Amino acid sequence: MMTNSAIEAVEYEQATAVVRSRIYGLLAAGFRQMTEEHFQELSHHYVSSWKDVVGFLAAGEGHFLPLVDSMSEALKTSTFDTLYEEYNSLFLSFGRTFVTPYEMECMRDTPQHSLTSQAELADVAGFYYAFGLNTATSVPERVDHISTELEFMHVMALKEAAALEDANTEHIEIVQHGQQKFMTDHLGRWAKRFTDAIAAIGNAGSFYHALAKMLSVWIDIDNSLLFDEKQ
């Protein structure tokens, strides 16, 4: 039988996994390609969802709240056309302001990019397949798009929360290790390069500038949650 302290520890881990999942889901949604429907979601629900979840982040609240406020102000003054243009100029243009949202392109010139792009893409897809994600039908972006990789971490954190609720020790270890491995091999190795590129060329008052800062702060926080607390 578990002691009260052990039960409290499990409940804390489960709550942490749920919050982590929500944050990854919000980040993934923020970096999706802009459509009219998506713009309406961002305009009406996105900021309030962030405010709901930031309250649970004792370590990150001071960093996140100003960024949530910045994002809120940016969305208030944005129209679908302006946000659509901003997204395209940052991520879909091939001019000087282009920031690639794809891991393969972002990491192409780094020493750690030792495999071919096809092999790297296959490795990313392998993570999704191993944990039951059918990218052919459920993922609108390429498997190495920033929003897709963030969505994967969203799903993995949900799986961890479910495994903790079921007290399934084997499944807990599998999904925790999967997240650590994916962070080390993929998302964690290029997210900062991606966000730094946005910070370097983006408009300081824009939605994507604030979103990039949020992702940068969160990667640091989640690395500590994934590795420091699970050693």
C-alpha atoms as one frame of an Amber mdcrd trajectory, in Angstrom:
protein
   0.000   0.000   0.000   1.271   3.456  -0.861   1.917   5.962   1.906   0.194
   9.345   1.888   3.446  11.012   0.876   3.875   8.542  -2.001   0.300   9.165
  -3.149   0.881  12.910  -3.005   4.067  12.511  -5.056   2.219  10.558  -7.749
  -0.597  13.100  -7.812   1.951  15.880  -8.199   3.654  14.048 -11.075   0.320
  13.453 -12.753  -0.712  17.106 -12.392   2.671  18.175 -13.767   2.239  15.908
 -16.795  -1.215  17.361 -17.465   0.095  20.934 -17.285   3.043  20.036 -19.513
   0.639  18.547 -22.028  -1.511  21.689 -22.074   1.513  23.922 -22.600   2.824
  21.825 -25.471  -0.639  21.803 -26.995  -0.861  25.597 -26.816   2.593  26.049
 -28.286   1.786  23.614 -31.094  -1.431  25.489 -31.855   0.381  28.825 -31.931
   2.804  27.714 -34.620   0.246  26.102 -36.933  -0.253  27.613 -40.362  -2.753
  30.454 -40.333  -6.296  29.903 -41.559  -9.492  31.859 -40.907 -10.700  29.176
 -38.483  -7.376  29.100 -36.663  -7.326  32.883 -36.399 -10.745  32.802 -34.728
  -9.494  30.234 -32.211  -6.451  32.371 -31.410  -8.546  35.517 -31.080 -11.207
  34.093 -28.769  -9.698  31.328 -26.657  -5.922  31.210 -26.927  -4.874  33.848
 -24.407  -7.415  32.762 -21.792  -6.139  29.184 -22.113  -2.601  30.390 -21.457
  -3.724  32.359 -18.410  -5.464  29.257 -17.046  -2.314  27.165 -17.277   0.347
  29.723 -16.280  -1.009  29.811 -12.745   0.231  26.251 -12.268   3.813  27.189
 -13.190   5.437  28.375  -9.997   8.873  28.317 -11.635   7.824  30.023 -14.840
   4.954  32.343 -13.964   7.191  35.419 -13.767   8.514  34.710 -17.257   5.235
  33.698 -18.854   2.738  36.292 -17.649   4.429  39.266 -19.382   4.656  37.207
 -22.565   0.982  36.230 -22.327   0.157  39.920 -21.963   2.326  40.752 -24.997
   0.610  38.071 -27.022  -2.794  39.334 -25.927  -1.975  42.874 -27.046  -0.656
  41.611 -30.378  -3.802  39.586 -31.038  -6.060  42.531 -30.137  -4.507  44.620
 -32.899  -4.243  41.793 -35.437  -6.602  40.815 -38.204  -6.581  37.560 -40.085
  -4.795  39.284 -42.969  -2.040  40.784 -40.814  -1.381  37.547 -38.913  -1.521
  35.520 -42.111   1.018  37.866 -43.685   3.227  37.730 -40.595   3.195  33.925
 -40.549   3.987  33.689 -44.245   6.752  36.287 -44.144   8.447  34.497 -41.258
   7.985  30.844 -42.134   6.931  30.462 -45.775   8.943  33.160 -47.527  12.298
  32.519 -49.142  13.473  36.081 -48.696  15.880  37.431 -46.113  13.289  37.202
 -43.337  12.709  33.477 -43.711  12.797  31.340 -40.540  12.484  27.662 -41.301
   9.934  25.848 -39.095  11.426  22.479 -40.104  14.042  20.662 -38.043  15.850
  19.221 -41.036  16.444  22.605 -42.648  17.208  24.314 -39.357  19.885  21.765
 -38.397  21.305  21.087 -41.841  24.569  22.975 -41.254  25.326  21.614 -37.770
  27.888  18.893 -36.949  25.306  16.831 -35.071  23.246  16.509 -38.235  25.124
  13.316 -39.074  22.336  11.475 -40.845  20.744  12.293 -44.156  17.567  14.328
 -44.112  15.564  11.292 -45.126  17.038   9.233 -42.295  16.366  12.044 -39.817
  12.782  12.387 -41.024  12.353   8.637 -40.695  13.661   8.817 -37.132  11.136
  11.542 -36.216   8.316   9.579 -37.843   9.525   6.484 -35.990   8.883   8.183
 -32.661   5.333   9.013 -33.734   4.658   5.506 -35.007   6.106   3.856 -31.875
   3.624   5.718 -29.701   0.585   5.200 -31.880   0.434   8.435 -33.872  -0.641
   7.920 -37.464   0.927  10.958 -39.098  -0.512  10.130 -42.502  -4.038  10.908
 -41.318  -3.692  13.033 -38.169  -0.822  15.444 -38.855  -1.435  18.324 -41.278
   2.217  19.452 -41.310   5.445  17.671 -42.214   6.675  15.400 -39.399   9.592
  17.724 -38.527   7.524  20.933 -38.493   7.801  22.717 -35.138   4.063  22.431
 -34.486   4.100  18.674 -35.199   6.993  18.014 -32.833   5.330  20.111 -30.145
   2.082  18.206 -30.699   3.966  14.936 -30.182   5.219  16.137 -26.801   1.646
  17.187 -25.976   0.433  13.650 -26.641   3.346  12.057 -24.787   2.723  14.122
 -21.658  -0.944  13.064 -21.789   0.163   9.443 -22.055   2.398   9.947 -19.033
  -0.489  11.401 -17.021  -2.680   8.422 -17.944   0.057   5.936 -17.024   0.539
   7.651 -13.657  -3.190   7.523 -12.998  -3.191   3.788 -13.776  -0.005   3.246
 -11.723   1.433   1.432 -14.739   5.133   1.568 -13.844   6.343   0.024 -17.105
   4.302   2.428 -19.237   5.412   5.397 -17.116   9.056   4.552 -17.736   8.475
   4.032 -21.457   6.720   7.361 -22.052   9.140   9.293 -19.831  12.117   7.816
 -21.653  10.437   8.517 -25.004  10.052  12.183 -24.103  13.633  12.456 -22.900
  14.924  10.795 -26.059  12.812  12.951 -28.362  13.917  16.097 -26.561  17.587
  15.090 -26.834  17.511  13.826 -30.422  15.054  16.280 -31.944  13.001  19.083
 -30.366  15.523  20.114 -27.725  18.424  20.379 -30.125  16.845  22.865 -32.527
  14.054  24.751 -30.725  16.424  27.427 -29.396  17.957  27.974 -32.827  14.441
  28.352 -34.216  13.324  30.826 -31.539  16.567  32.809 -31.743  15.999  33.258
 -35.478  12.523  34.681 -34.843  13.868  36.996 -32.143  16.582  38.230 -34.495
  14.309  39.226 -37.365  10.800  39.405 -35.945   8.833  42.426 -34.826   9.346
  42.744 -31.046   5.656  43.500 -30.537   4.320  40.715 -32.703   2.402  37.585
 -31.762   5.101  35.239 -33.071   7.876  37.134 -31.309   6.115  36.595 -27.953
   5.263  32.986 -28.842   8.900  32.259 -29.709  10.028  33.643 -26.360   7.459
  31.455 -24.620   8.781  28.398 -26.400  12.359  29.301 -25.515  11.524  29.731
 -21.824   9.456  26.550 -21.779  12.175  24.371 -23.325  14.491  25.337 -20.455
  11.814  24.633 -17.857  10.805  21.312 -19.378  14.385  20.131 -19.709  14.678
  20.526 -15.944  11.404  18.648 -15.449  12.331  15.845 -17.835  15.903  15.296
 -16.711  16.778  16.921 -13.367  13.733  15.638 -11.500  13.810  12.156 -13.045
  17.456  11.337 -12.373
